[in-house]
Amino acid sequence: MHCLLQDSVQLVSRVLESSLKVSVLIGLVFITFGYAYSFLLLSIYGGPVLTDGSGGLCYFYLLFSLVLFMCTSVG
């Protein structure tokens, strides 16, 4: 009985460790390439309203929200 509980705890810890590694890797991809491709994503999502003139702040907001989403999906 005790061995079964210990095995299940080890399995859960390995699964959580793997999901944390994947989430960190995806987050690093977003941090690395997020700003460079945010213009494309914003133009697909909202068109010229988000990319022209005052939409420059949307780039940083998009990158921040992607990083925030990745951090909250870990926990």
C-alpha positions as CSV (number, residue, x, y, z in Angstrom):
1,M,0.0,0.0,0.0
2,H,2.8,2.4,1.0
3,C,4.7,1.5,-2.2
4,L,1.7,2.3,-4.4
5,L,1.3,5.7,-2.8
6,Q,5.0,6.5,-3.3
7,D,4.9,5.4,-6.9
8,S,1.9,7.6,-7.6
9,V,3.6,10.6,-5.9
10,Q,6.7,10.1,-8.1
11,L,4.5,9.9,-11.2
12,V,2.7,13.1,-10.4
13,S,5.9,14.9,-9.7
14,R,7.4,13.8,-13.0
15,V,4.3,14.9,-14.9
16,L,4.3,18.3,-13.1
17,E,8.0,18.7,-13.8
18,S,7.5,17.9,-17.5
19,S,4.6,20.3,-17.8
20,L,6.7,23.1,-16.1
21,K,9.5,22.5,-18.5
22,V,7.2,22.7,-21.5
23,S,5.5,25.8,-20.2
24,V,8.9,27.6,-19.6
25,L,10.0,26.7,-23.1
26,I,6.9,28.1,-24.6
27,G,7.2,31.2,-22.5
28,L,10.8,31.7,-23.6
29,V,9.7,31.5,-27.2
30,F,7.0,34.1,-26.6
31,I,9.5,36.4,-24.8
32,T,12.1,36.0,-27.6
33,F,9.9,36.3,-30.6
34,G,6.8,38.1,-29.1
35,Y,7.8,41.7,-29.9
36,A,9.0,40.9,-33.4
37,Y,5.8,39.2,-34.5
38,S,3.3,41.2,-32.4
39,F,2.7,43.6,-35.3
40,L,1.6,40.7,-37.5
41,L,-0.6,39.3,-34.8
42,L,-2.2,42.6,-34.0
43,S,-2.8,43.4,-37.7
44,I,-4.5,40.1,-38.2
45,Y,-6.6,40.5,-35.0
46,G,-7.6,44.2,-35.3
47,G,-6.4,45.6,-38.6
48,P,-5.0,49.1,-39.0
49,V,-6.8,50.3,-35.9
50,L,-4.3,48.5,-33.6
51,T,-1.2,48.9,-35.7
52,D,-1.3,52.5,-36.9
53,G,-0.3,55.5,-34.8
54,S,-1.4,55.1,-31.2
55,G,-1.4,51.3,-31.5
56,G,2.3,51.2,-30.6
57,L,1.5,50.6,-27.0
58,C,-0.5,47.5,-28.0
59,Y,2.7,45.7,-28.8
60,F,3.9,45.9,-25.3
61,Y,0.5,45.0,-23.9
62,L,0.3,41.9,-26.1
63,L,3.7,40.7,-25.1
64,F,3.0,41.4,-21.4
65,S,-0.4,39.5,-21.6
66,L,1.3,36.5,-23.4
67,V,4.0,36.3,-20.7
68,L,1.3,36.7,-18.0
69,F,-0.8,34.0,-19.5
70,M,2.2,31.6,-19.6
71,C,3.0,32.3,-16.0
72,T,-0.5,31.6,-14.8
73,S,-0.9,28.5,-16.9
74,V,2.0,26.9,-15.0
75,G,0.2,27.0,-11.6
